[in-house]
Amino acid sequence: MKEIEVKAKITNIESLSEKLANLGCQFGVSLTQEDVIFLPIGIEFSEIVKGTPVVRVRNSSDIITLTLKKRVISENELIKLEKEVIVSDKQKAIEIIEHMGFHEVVRVEKKRTECKYKEMTICIDNIIGLGDYIEIEKLSENEKDEEIQDYLFSFLQSLGINSEDRVTKGYDTLIYENSIESVRHE
């Protein structure tokens, strides 16, 4: 299975929430998610290409998951193969990843609420250091990944999201780039 997603910066959360409620979307309880992202030693975010393994350890309300992600298209980080398993010990998982030749590159903290709508998962995220975003995800075995991504963005547009607010990078990449920019301006 591949995870295909689109995301956008939210400029008016009240209007967006109202539109989603009108569609019958009922969001669950807000979860706090803390992610630790790893890349193979010697590789930085700007060097990720198709097939580069990205490993994440996530604590989501005390449920720890270990996730492997790989881009299936070099220039599109929002279409990826994803494999995930629940683990019992966050620190031991991190130690195993590091012993396998990976290094920590960034941490992402967010509050997430989500709901299902048709075949999509809709997430409203508040990312520490970045702000509010909407993310639409769909799992697919289909080869028409970019067509699915276009369909998902059309759905976002129907909610009033415009092209200028679209984000084509993961939260981990955005936080990493922000940290690099902060260092450059010091």
Backbone as a printed PyTorch tensor [residue, N CA C, xyz], in Angstrom:
tensor([[[  0.8290,  -1.1890,   0.0000],
         [  0.0000,   0.0000,   0.0000],
         [  0.8700,   1.2480,   0.0000]],

        [[  0.3960,   2.2460,  -0.6950],
         [  1.0600,   3.5440,  -0.6930],
         [  0.1430,   4.5460,  -0.0130]],

        [[  0.7630,   5.4760,   0.6840],
         [  0.0140,   6.5830,   1.2640],
         [  0.1740,   7.7700,   0.3220]],

        [[ -0.9620,   8.2860,  -0.1220],
         [ -0.9640,   9.4540,  -1.0100],
         [ -1.6420,  10.5710,  -0.2410]],

        [[ -1.0050,  11.7300,  -0.1990],
         [ -1.5810,  12.8160,   0.5820],
         [ -1.3920,  14.1590,  -0.0930]],

        [[ -2.2160,  15.0810,   0.3420],
         [ -2.0530,  16.4930,   0.0150],
         [ -2.2220,  17.2480,   1.3190]],

        [[ -1.6120,  18.4050,   1.3830],
         [ -1.7680,  19.2200,   2.5840],
         [ -1.7060,  20.6830,   2.2120]],

        [[ -2.2350,  21.4920,   3.1300],
         [ -2.2580,  22.9320,   2.8950],
         [ -2.2570,  23.6560,   4.2340]],

        [[ -1.7050,  24.8430,   4.2080],
         [ -1.7500,  25.7360,   5.3620],
         [ -3.1930,  26.2130,   5.5050]],

        [[ -3.6870,  26.2550,   6.7290],
         [ -5.0540,  26.7300,   6.9890],
         [ -4.9890,  28.2170,   7.3140]],

        [[ -5.7400,  29.0090,   6.5600],
         [ -5.7790,  30.4440,   6.8200],
         [ -7.0210,  30.8450,   7.6180]],

        [[ -8.1110,  30.0540,   7.5170],
         [ -9.3310,  30.3580,   8.2620],
         [ -9.9080,  29.0430,   8.7970]],

        [[ -9.4970,  28.6720,   9.9960],
         [ -9.8810,  27.3740,  10.5520],
         [-11.3840,  27.2990,  10.8400]],

        [[-12.0060,  28.4200,  11.2070],
         [-13.4470,  28.4080,  11.5080],
         [-14.2570,  28.0920,  10.2520]],

        [[-13.9380,  28.7560,   9.1570],
         [-14.6470,  28.5260,   7.8950],
         [-14.4410,  27.0940,   7.4130]],

        [[-13.2120,  26.6190,   7.5000],
         [-12.9050,  25.2500,   7.0770],
         [-13.6680,  24.2420,   7.9330]],

        [[-13.6660,  24.4430,   9.2400],
         [-14.3760,  23.5330,  10.1440],
         [-15.8640,  23.4970,   9.8390]],

        [[-16.4330,  24.6440,   9.5250],
         [-17.8590,  24.7170,   9.1860],
         [-18.1560,  23.9400,   7.8970]],

        [[-17.3190,  24.0910,   6.8960],
         [-17.5140,  23.3770,   5.6300],
         [-17.4080,  21.8630,   5.8320]],

        [[-16.4510,  21.4400,   6.6420],
         [-16.3050,  20.0120,   6.9080],
         [-17.5000,  19.4810,   7.6970]],

        [[-17.9870,  20.2500,   8.6550],
         [-19.1680,  19.8440,   9.4350],
         [-20.3850,  19.7170,   8.5260]],

        [[-20.5150,  20.6220,   7.5640],
         [-21.6320,  20.5600,   6.6130],
         [-21.5870,  19.3010,   5.7470]],

        [[-20.3980,  18.7290,   5.5750],
         [-20.2660,  17.4680,   4.8270],
         [-20.5520,  16.2570,   5.7190]],

        [[-20.7350,  16.5120,   7.0100],
         [-20.9830,  15.4180,   7.9460],
         [-19.7320,  14.8960,   8.6200]],

        [[-18.6240,  15.5910,   8.4670],
         [-17.3690,  15.1570,   9.0890],
         [-17.4460,  15.3850,  10.5950]],

        [[-17.1900,  14.3330,  11.3350],
         [-17.1550,  14.4160,  12.7920],
         [-15.7590,  14.0170,  13.2510]],

        [[-15.0410,  14.9880,  13.7600],
         [-13.6660,  14.7550,  14.1760],
         [-13.6240,  14.1300,  15.5550]],

        [[-12.6400,  13.2540,  15.7360],
         [-12.4500,  12.5870,  17.0220],
         [-11.7130,  13.4860,  17.9960]],

        [[-11.3060,  12.8880,  19.0800],
         [-10.5720,  13.6000,  20.1190],
         [ -9.1850,  13.9780,  19.5980]],

        [[ -8.6820,  15.1050,  20.0410],
         [ -7.3710,  15.5810,  19.6300],
         [ -6.2770,  14.7110,  20.2550]],

        [[ -5.3080,  14.3260,  19.4390],
         [ -4.1680,  13.5290,  19.8890],
         [ -2.8940,  14.3680,  19.8220]],

        [[ -2.0110,  14.1470,  20.7710],
         [ -0.6880,  14.7500,  20.6990],
         [  0.2350,  13.7180,  20.0750]],

        [[  0.9680,  14.1320,  19.0540],
         [  1.9070,  13.2330,  18.3870],
         [  3.2990,  13.8460,  18.4310]],

        [[  4.2460,  13.0410,  18.8720],
         [  5.6480,  13.4410,  18.9060],
         [  6.4250,  12.4750,  18.0260]],

        [[  7.0260,  13.0030,  16.9700],
         [  7.7560,  12.1900,  16.0000],
         [  9.2510,  12.4590,  16.0890]],

        [[ 10.0360,  11.3950,  15.9780],
         [ 11.4870,  11.5030,  15.8350],
         [ 11.7980,  10.8850,  14.4700]],

        [[ 12.4270,  11.6720,  13.6050],
         [ 12.6710,  11.2660,  12.2160],
         [ 14.1500,  10.9540,  12.0180]],

        [[ 14.4110,   9.8380,  11.3260],
         [ 15.7730,   9.3570,  11.0850],
         [ 16.0160,   9.1530,   9.5960]],

        [[ 17.2520,   9.4280,   9.1830],
         [ 17.7270,   9.1410,   7.8270],
         [ 19.0040,   8.3150,   7.9310]],

        [[ 19.3490,   7.5910,   6.8550],
         [ 20.6330,   6.8730,   6.8710],
         [ 21.7820,   7.8610,   7.0990]],

        [[ 22.7750,   7.4300,   7.8790],
         [ 23.9490,   8.2810,   8.1290],
         [ 24.5370,   8.7090,   6.7890]],

        [[ 24.8580,  10.0000,   6.6950],
         [ 25.4350,  10.5480,   5.4650],
         [ 24.4130,  11.1660,   4.5340]],

        [[ 23.1190,  11.0210,   4.8480],
         [ 22.0720,  11.5880,   3.9960],
         [ 21.3200,  12.6570,   4.7810]],

        [[ 21.1000,  13.7930,   4.1280],
         [ 20.3070,  14.8870,   4.7050],
         [ 19.0130,  15.0180,   3.9050]],

        [[ 18.0880,  15.8360,   4.3780],
         [ 16.7800,  15.9690,   3.7310],
         [ 16.8880,  16.3110,   2.2490]],

        [[ 17.7950,  17.2040,   1.9050],
         [ 17.9130,  17.6220,   0.5030],
         [ 18.4000,  16.5000,  -0.4040]],

        [[ 18.8940,  15.4110,   0.1720],
         [ 19.4400,  14.3030,  -0.6120],
         [ 18.4970,  13.1100,  -0.7150]],

        [[ 17.2900,  13.2360,  -0.1700],
         [ 16.3340,  12.1280,  -0.2390],
         [ 15.8420,  11.9910,  -1.6750]],

        [[ 15.9080,  10.7650,  -2.1780],
         [ 15.4230,  10.4560,  -3.5260],
         [ 14.5010,   9.2370,  -3.4320]],

        [[ 13.9620,   8.8470,  -4.5620],
         [ 13.1300,   7.6480,  -4.6170],
         [ 13.8750,   6.4800,  -3.9790]],

        [[ 13.2080,   5.8140,  -3.0380],
         [ 13.7780,   4.6360,  -2.4120],
         [ 14.5930,   4.8820,  -1.1520]],

        [[ 14.9010,   6.1490,  -0.8230],
         [ 15.6450,   6.4340,   0.4070],
         [ 14.7590,   6.1070,   1.6120]],

        [[ 15.2340,   5.2670,   2.5210],
         [ 14.4100,   4.9530,   3.6930],
         [ 14.4060,   6.1100,   4.6950]],

        [[ 13.2180,   6.4980,   5.1180],
         [ 13.0330,   7.4690,   6.1820],
         [ 12.3050,   6.7190,   7.2920]],

        [[ 12.8490,   6.7710,   8.4950],
         [ 12.2760,   6.0260,   9.6130],
         [ 11.7470,   7.0240,  10.6440]],

        [[ 10.5660,   6.6970,  11.1680],
         [  9.9360,   7.5610,  12.1710],
         [  9.5610,   6.7250,  13.3910]],

        [[  9.8200,   7.2800,  14.5680],
         [  9.2900,   6.7310,  15.8060],
         [  8.2830,   7.7620,  16.3110]],

        [[  7.0280,   7.3300,  16.4620],
         [  5.9570,   8.2480,  16.8680],
         [  5.3620,   7.8090,  18.2000]],

        [[  5.2130,   8.7770,  19.0850],
         [  4.4450,   8.5790,  20.3080],
         [  3.1410,   9.3450,  20.1080]],

        [[  2.0430,   8.6130,  20.0010],
         [  0.7200,   9.2160,  19.8340],
         [ -0.1480,   8.7580,  20.9930]],

        [[ -0.2650,   9.6380,  21.9830],
         [ -1.0370,   9.3200,  23.1880],
         [ -0.5920,   7.9930,  23.7950]],

        [[  0.7150,   7.8500,  23.9490],
         [  1.3610,   6.6880,  24.5730],
         [  1.2830,   5.3990,  23.7550]],

        [[  0.9210,   5.4900,  22.4880],
         [  1.0470,   4.3550,  21.5630],
         [  2.2570,   4.6640,  20.6870]],

        [[  3.2450,   3.7820,  20.7330],
         [  4.5030,   4.0000,  20.0140],
         [  4.4740,   3.2050,  18.7130]],

        [[  4.7100,   3.8920,  17.5940],
         [  4.7830,   3.2020,  16.3050],
         [  6.1390,   3.4660,  15.6600]],

        [[  6.5970,   2.4700,  14.9600],
         [  7.8110,   2.5460,  14.1630],
         [  7.3560,   2.4890,  12.7100]],

        [[  7.7630,   3.4810,  11.9310],
         [  7.2970,   3.5880,  10.5490],
         [  8.4770,   3.7340,   9.6030]],

        [[  8.4210,   2.9980,   8.5030],
         [  9.3650,   3.1390,   7.3990],
         [  8.6140,   3.7770,   6.2500]],

        [[  9.1950,   4.8220,   5.6700],
         [  8.6000,   5.4770,   4.5020],
         [  9.6470,   5.5520,   3.4000]],

        [[  9.1880,   5.3490,   2.1580],
         [ 10.0570,   5.4970,   0.9890],
         [  9.2600,   6.1810,  -0.1110]],

        [[  9.8510,   7.2050,  -0.6960],
         [  9.2060,   7.8590,  -1.8370],
         [  9.1240,   6.8780,  -3.0000]],

        [[  8.0240,   6.9500,  -3.7250],
         [  7.9100,   6.1420,  -4.9360],
         [  8.1610,   6.9910,  -6.1850]],

        [[  8.1770,   8.3170,  -6.0020],
         [  8.5280,   9.2690,  -7.0650],
         [  9.5400,  10.2280,  -6.4410]],

        [[ 10.7180,  10.3770,  -7.0320],
         [ 11.7880,  11.1650,  -6.4080],
         [ 11.3570,  12.5620,  -5.9970]],

        [[ 10.6820,  13.2650,  -6.8890],
         [ 10.3890,  14.6740,  -6.6410],
         [  9.0730,  14.9050,  -5.8950]],

        [[  8.4190,  13.8520,  -5.4320],
         [  7.1310,  14.0060,  -4.7480],
         [  7.1700,  13.2660,  -3.4150]],

        [[  7.3740,  14.0210,  -2.3250],
         [  7.5080,  13.3510,  -1.0320],
         [  6.1720,  13.0260,  -0.3820]],

        [[  5.0610,  13.3720,  -1.0160],
         [  3.7510,  13.0810,  -0.4390],
         [  3.0940,  11.8450,  -1.0530]],

        [[  3.8360,  11.1110,  -1.8690],
         [  3.4130,   9.7950,  -2.3580],
         [  4.5080,   8.8280,  -1.9360]],

        [[  4.1600,   7.9030,  -1.0320],
         [  5.2060,   7.0530,  -0.4870],
         [  4.6900,   5.6880,  -0.0630]],

        [[  5.5890,   4.7300,  -0.1150],
         [  5.3550,   3.4240,   0.4700],
         [  5.4870,   3.6040,   1.9720]],

        [[  4.5750,   2.9950,   2.7220],
         [  4.6320,   3.1460,   4.1740],
         [  4.3650,   1.8120,   4.8420]],

        [[  5.2390,   1.4290,   5.7530],
         [  5.0970,   0.2150,   6.5590],
         [  5.2060,   0.6310,   8.0160]],

        [[  4.2880,   0.1240,   8.8480],
         [  4.2280,   0.5840,  10.2360],
         [  3.9380,  -0.5750,  11.1770]],

        [[  4.5360,  -0.5000,  12.3820],
         [  4.3110,  -1.5060,  13.4000],
         [  4.3140,  -0.8240,  14.7720]],

        [[  3.4750,  -1.3230,  15.6650],
         [  3.4570,  -0.8170,  17.0380],
         [  4.6000,  -1.4770,  17.8030]],

        [[  5.3270,  -0.6760,  18.5800],
         [  6.4170,  -1.1820,  19.4100],
         [  6.1400,  -0.8110,  20.8680]],

        [[  6.7850,  -1.5130,  21.7790],
         [  6.4850,  -1.3040,  23.1980],
         [  7.4210,  -0.3100,  23.8730]],

        [[  8.5740,  -0.0160,  23.2720],
         [  9.5650,   0.7980,  23.9630],
         [ 10.1770,   1.8030,  22.9890]],

        [[  9.8340,   3.0640,  23.1700],
         [ 10.3220,   4.1210,  22.2750],
         [ 11.8440,   4.2130,  22.2850]],

        [[ 12.4450,   4.2380,  23.4470],
         [ 13.8980,   4.4090,  23.5440],
         [ 14.6510,   3.2440,  22.9180]],

        [[ 14.1800,   2.0260,  23.1380],
         [ 14.8450,   0.8620,  22.5280],
         [ 14.6940,   0.9010,  21.0040]],

        [[ 13.5310,   1.3250,  20.5100],
         [ 13.3330,   1.4540,  19.0610],
         [ 14.3290,   2.4570,  18.4820]],

        [[ 14.5090,   3.5790,  19.1660],
         [ 15.4630,   4.5920,  18.7080],
         [ 16.8800,   4.0210,  18.7030]],

        [[ 17.2360,   3.2980,  19.7450],
         [ 18.5760,   2.6980,  19.8080],
         [ 18.7980,   1.6970,  18.6730]],

        [[ 17.7950,   0.8890,  18.3700],
         [ 17.9090,  -0.0810,  17.2660],
         [ 18.1210,   0.6490,  15.9500]],

        [[ 17.3380,   1.6860,  15.7090],
         [ 17.4510,   2.4730,  14.4650],
         [ 18.8530,   3.0550,  14.3410]],

        [[ 19.3580,   3.6190,  15.4310],
         [ 20.7020,   4.2080,  15.3960],
         [ 21.7700,   3.1460,  15.1510]],

        [[ 21.6150,   1.9530,  15.7430],
         [ 22.5800,   0.8710,  15.5230],
         [ 22.5060,   0.3380,  14.0890]],

        [[ 21.3980,   0.5820,  13.4050],
         [ 21.2560,   0.1420,  12.0180],
         [ 21.8420,   1.1630,  11.0290]],

        [[ 22.4260,   2.2370,  11.5410],
         [ 23.0880,   3.1950,  10.6570],
         [ 22.2360,   4.3920,  10.2850]],

        [[ 21.3060,   4.7690,  11.1300],
         [ 20.4810,   5.9510,  10.8940],
         [ 20.8200,   7.0110,  11.9330]],

        [[ 20.5660,   8.2760,  11.5710],
         [ 20.7830,   9.3730,  12.5100],
         [ 19.5130,  10.2200,  12.5950]],

        [[ 19.2870,  10.7580,  13.7860],
         [ 18.1190,  11.6290,  13.9820],
         [ 18.3520,  12.9390,  13.2550]],

        [[ 17.3060,  13.3800,  12.5200],
         [ 17.4420,  14.6420,  11.7880],
         [ 16.4670,  15.7180,  12.2590]],

        [[ 15.3280,  15.3180,  12.8060],
         [ 14.3600,  16.3330,  13.2220],
         [ 13.3070,  15.6960,  14.1220]],

        [[ 12.6780,  16.5390,  14.9350],
         [ 11.5390,  16.1280,  15.7540],
         [ 10.3540,  16.9980,  15.3780]],

        [[  9.1790,  16.3710,  15.3350],
         [  7.9460,  17.0710,  14.9810],
         [  6.9430,  16.8400,  16.1000]],

        [[  6.3600,  17.9380,  16.6040],
         [  5.3150,  17.8310,  17.6140],
         [  4.0530,  18.4700,  17.0710]],

        [[  2.9260,  17.7460,  17.2570],
         [  1.6720,  18.2900,  16.7500],
         [  0.4900,  17.8080,  17.5610]],

        [[ -0.5880,  18.5580,  17.4410],
         [ -1.9080,  18.1540,  17.9240],
         [ -2.6860,  17.8130,  16.6660]],

        [[ -3.3220,  16.6440,  16.6470],
         [ -4.0350,  16.1770,  15.4550],
         [ -5.4450,  15.7400,  15.8220]],

        [[ -6.3980,  16.1800,  15.0110],
         [ -7.7490,  15.6230,  15.0550],
         [ -8.0330,  15.0990,  13.6600]],

        [[ -8.7640,  13.9870,  13.5920],
         [ -9.0110,  13.4120,  12.2600],
         [-10.3980,  12.8000,  12.1770]],

        [[-10.8020,  12.6140,  10.9280],
         [-12.0580,  11.9250,  10.6440],
         [-11.9180,  11.2110,   9.3130]],

        [[-12.8260,  10.3090,   9.0560],
         [-12.9080,   9.6330,   7.7590],
         [-14.0230,  10.3030,   6.9610]],

        [[-13.7740,  10.4900,   5.6910],
         [-14.7880,  11.0120,   4.7790],
         [-14.6250,  10.2720,   3.4560]],

        [[-15.6330,   9.5290,   3.0800],
         [-15.5420,   8.6580,   1.9030],
         [-14.3160,   7.7680,   2.0680]],

        [[-13.4120,   7.7550,   1.0980],
         [-12.2240,   6.8890,   1.1780],
         [-10.9910,   7.6410,   1.7020]],

        [[-11.2220,   8.8230,   2.2740],
         [-10.1250,   9.6810,   2.7010],
         [-10.0690,   9.7940,   4.2240]],

        [[ -8.8770,  10.0670,   4.7150],
         [ -8.6920,  10.4740,   6.1050],
         [ -8.3540,  11.9510,   6.0730]],

        [[ -9.1140,  12.7400,   6.8230],
         [ -8.8980,  14.1790,   6.8980],
         [ -8.3090,  14.4920,   8.2640]],

        [[ -7.1800,  15.1760,   8.2700],
         [ -6.5060,  15.5290,   9.5220],
         [ -6.3770,  17.0460,   9.6150]],

        [[ -6.7120,  17.5670,  10.7780],
         [ -6.4420,  18.9640,  11.0870],
         [ -5.2940,  18.9400,  12.0930]],

        [[ -4.1800,  19.5650,  11.7210],
         [ -2.9630,  19.5010,  12.5150],
         [ -2.5150,  20.8860,  12.9560]],

        [[ -2.1320,  20.9860,  14.2120],
         [ -1.4460,  22.1770,  14.7090],
         [ -0.0140,  21.7510,  14.9880]],

        [[  0.8970,  22.2210,  14.1400],
         [  2.2970,  21.8240,  14.2040],
         [  3.0600,  22.8810,  15.0010]],

        [[  3.7130,  22.4430,  16.0740],
         [  4.5070,  23.3610,  16.8820],
         [  5.5840,  23.9790,  15.9890]],

        [[  5.6090,  25.3070,  15.9290],
         [  6.5950,  26.0220,  15.1230],
         [  6.1560,  26.3090,  13.7010]],

        [[  5.0300,  25.6970,  13.2430],
         [  4.5680,  25.9170,  11.8690],
         [  3.1520,  26.4750,  11.7830]],

        [[  2.2600,  26.0680,  12.6820],
         [  0.8790,  26.5440,  12.6440],
         [ -0.1000,  25.4550,  12.2600]],

        [[ -1.2560,  25.8680,  11.7140],
         [ -2.3620,  24.9610,  11.4060],
         [ -2.3490,  24.5200,   9.9430]],

        [[ -2.6060,  23.2040,   9.7500],
         [ -2.6110,  22.6050,   8.4140],
         [ -3.7720,  21.6220,   8.3080]],

        [[ -4.1900,  21.3820,   7.0670],
         [ -5.1070,  20.2860,   6.7820],
         [ -4.3500,  19.3030,   5.9030]],

        [[ -4.5590,  18.0210,   6.1900],
         [ -3.9170,  16.9570,   5.4170],
         [ -4.9950,  15.9530,   5.0340]],

        [[ -5.0460,  15.6060,   3.7680],
         [ -5.9710,  14.5890,   3.2750],
         [ -5.1330,  13.4100,   2.8020]],

        [[ -5.4510,  12.2150,   3.3120],
         [ -4.6890,  11.0110,   2.9770],
         [ -5.6000,   9.9610,   2.3630]],

        [[ -5.0220,   9.1950,   1.4550],
         [ -5.7170,   8.0600,   0.8740],
         [ -4.6960,   6.9600,   0.6700]],

        [[ -5.0540,   5.7500,   1.0440],
         [ -4.1940,   4.5960,   0.7770],
         [ -4.5600,   4.0300,  -0.5870]],

        [[ -3.5570,   3.5890,  -1.3320],
         [ -3.8260,   3.1060,  -2.6840],
         [ -2.8100,   2.0520,  -3.1000]],

        [[ -3.2770,   1.1200,  -3.9010],
         [ -2.3790,   0.1850,  -4.5850],
         [ -2.3170,   0.5520,  -6.0640]],

        [[ -3.0700,   1.5670,  -6.4370],
         [ -3.2090,   2.0500,  -7.8000],
         [ -1.8940,   2.6510,  -8.2970]],

        [[ -1.6520,   2.6050,  -9.5800],
         [ -0.4620,   3.2100, -10.1690],
         [ -0.6810,   4.6640, -10.5580]],

        [[ -1.8950,   5.1410, -10.4230],
         [ -2.2180,   6.5140, -10.8370],
         [ -2.1150,   7.4540,  -9.6380]],

        [[ -0.9450,   7.4290,  -8.9800],
         [ -0.7340,   8.1650,  -7.7430],
         [ -0.9590,   9.6670,  -7.9000]],

        [[ -0.3990,  10.2550,  -8.9440],
         [ -0.5230,  11.6990,  -9.1250],
         [ -1.9550,  12.0980,  -9.4720]],

        [[ -2.6810,  11.2280, -10.1690],
         [ -4.0990,  11.5060, -10.4380],
         [ -4.8950,  11.5020,  -9.1340]],

        [[ -4.5720,  10.5730,  -8.2490],
         [ -5.2320,  10.5250,  -6.9420],
         [ -4.8960,  11.7840,  -6.1560]],

        [[ -3.6420,  12.2080,  -6.2230],
         [ -3.2360,  13.4270,  -5.5280],
         [ -4.0050,  14.6410,  -6.0830]],

        [[ -4.1770,  14.6990,  -7.3930],
         [ -4.9560,  15.7890,  -7.9980],
         [ -6.4040,  15.7660,  -7.5090]],

        [[ -6.9830,  14.5640,  -7.4200],
         [ -8.3580,  14.4120,  -6.9140],
         [ -8.4490,  14.9200,  -5.4670]],

        [[ -7.4730,  14.5550,  -4.6430],
         [ -7.4720,  14.9900,  -3.2510],
         [ -7.3510,  16.5070,  -3.1520]],

        [[ -6.5120,  17.1000,  -4.0100],
         [ -6.3870,  18.5610,  -3.9560],
         [ -7.6590,  19.2400,  -4.4570]],

        [[ -8.3280,  18.6390,  -5.4220],
         [ -9.6230,  19.1900,  -5.8710],
         [-10.6080,  19.2180,  -4.7110]],

        [[-10.5780,  18.1690,  -3.8900],
         [-11.4340,  18.1460,  -2.7080],
         [-11.0640,  19.3000,  -1.7730]],

        [[ -9.7780,  19.5160,  -1.5530],
         [ -9.3470,  20.6430,  -0.7220],
         [ -9.8390,  21.9710,  -1.2950]],

        [[ -9.7510,  22.1150,  -2.6070],
         [-10.2210,  23.3480,  -3.2410],
         [-11.7170,  23.5400,  -3.0200]],

        [[-12.4730,  22.4460,  -3.0000],
         [-13.9140,  22.5540,  -2.7530],
         [-14.2050,  23.0570,  -1.3400]],

        [[-13.2060,  22.9620,  -0.4680],
         [-13.3410,  23.4640,   0.9040],
         [-12.8420,  24.9020,   1.0380]],

        [[-12.4190,  25.4940,  -0.0800],
         [-11.9510,  26.8780,  -0.0530],
         [-10.4430,  27.0310,   0.0690]],

        [[ -9.7110,  25.9300,  -0.0120],
         [ -8.2400,  25.9930,   0.0320],
         [ -7.7550,  26.3630,  -1.3670]],

        [[ -6.8490,  27.3420,  -1.4420],
         [ -6.3560,  27.7300,  -2.7700],
         [ -4.9330,  27.2250,  -2.9990]],

        [[ -4.4960,  27.3190,  -4.2270],
         [ -3.1900,  26.7790,  -4.6270],
         [ -2.0410,  27.4000,  -3.8520]],

        [[ -2.1670,  28.6700,  -3.4720],
         [ -1.0870,  29.3370,  -2.7450],
         [ -0.8660,  28.7290,  -1.3600]],

        [[ -1.9010,  28.1000,  -0.7920],
         [ -1.7860,  27.5150,   0.5390],
         [ -1.3370,  26.0500,   0.5000]],

        [[ -1.2700,  25.4740,  -0.7060],
         [ -0.8630,  24.0760,  -0.8320],
         [  0.5880,  23.9070,  -0.4180]],

        [[  0.8550,  22.8130,   0.2910],
         [  2.1960,  22.4870,   0.7560],
         [  2.5730,  21.1480,   0.1320]],

        [[  3.7530,  21.0800,  -0.4600],
         [  4.1610,  19.8550,  -1.1580],
         [  5.2640,  19.1040,  -0.4130]],

        [[  5.4910,  19.4830,   0.8360],
         [  6.5230,  18.8350,   1.6450],
         [  5.8990,  18.3220,   2.9330]],

        [[  6.5630,  17.3320,   3.5320],
         [  6.1190,  16.8070,   4.8120],
         [  6.4370,  17.7830,   5.9340]],

        [[  5.7610,  17.6150,   7.0640],
         [  6.0150,  18.4670,   8.2200],
         [  7.4690,  18.3620,   8.6650]],

        [[  8.0310,  17.1570,   8.5940],
         [  9.4270,  16.9830,   8.9910],
         [ 10.3500,  17.8340,   8.1240]],

        [[ 10.1110,  17.8400,   6.8250],
         [ 10.9290,  18.6460,   5.9270],
         [ 10.7480,  20.1340,   6.2100]],

        [[  9.5060,  20.5660,   6.4290],
         [  9.2460,  21.9800,   6.7160],
         [  9.9520,  22.4370,   7.9920]],

        [[  9.8850,  21.6200,   9.0410],
         [ 10.5510,  21.9800,  10.2920],
         [ 12.0620,  21.9880,  10.1040]],

        [[ 12.5760,  21.0020,   9.3900],
         [ 14.0120,  20.9480,   9.1190],
         [ 14.4550,  22.2090,   8.3590]],

        [[ 13.7230,  22.5710,   7.3130],
         [ 14.0730,  23.7650,   6.5370],
         [ 13.9740,  25.0300,   7.3820]],

        [[ 12.9610,  25.1110,   8.2530],
         [ 12.8500,  26.2700,   9.1490],
         [ 14.0420,  26.3620,  10.0910]],

        [[ 14.5080,  25.2060,  10.5830],
         [ 15.6530,  25.2260,  11.5030],
         [ 16.9230,  25.6670,  10.7780]],

        [[ 17.0770,  25.2550,   9.5280],
         [ 18.2350,  25.6660,   8.7240],
         [ 18.1720,  27.1700,   8.4800]],

        [[ 16.9870,  27.6770,   8.1490],
         [ 16.8170,  29.1250,   7.9200],
         [ 17.1100,  29.9150,   9.1900]],

        [[ 16.6770,  29.4070,  10.3310],
         [ 16.9080,  30.0930,  11.6160],
         [ 18.4020,  30.2070,  11.8820]],

        [[ 19.1380,  29.1360,  11.6080],
         [ 20.5890,  29.1460,  11.8190],
         [ 21.2530,  30.1580,  10.8830]],

        [[ 20.7740,  30.2460,   9.6480],
         [ 21.3650,  31.1830,   8.6780],
         [ 21.1620,  32.6360,   9.0880]],

        [[ 20.0510,  32.9250,   9.7850],
         [ 19.7400,  34.3000,  10.1660],
         [ 20.3270,  34.6940,  11.5160]],

        [[ 21.0400,  33.7850,  12.1660],
         [ 21.6440,  34.1170,  13.4650],
         [ 22.9800,  34.7790,  13.3030]]])
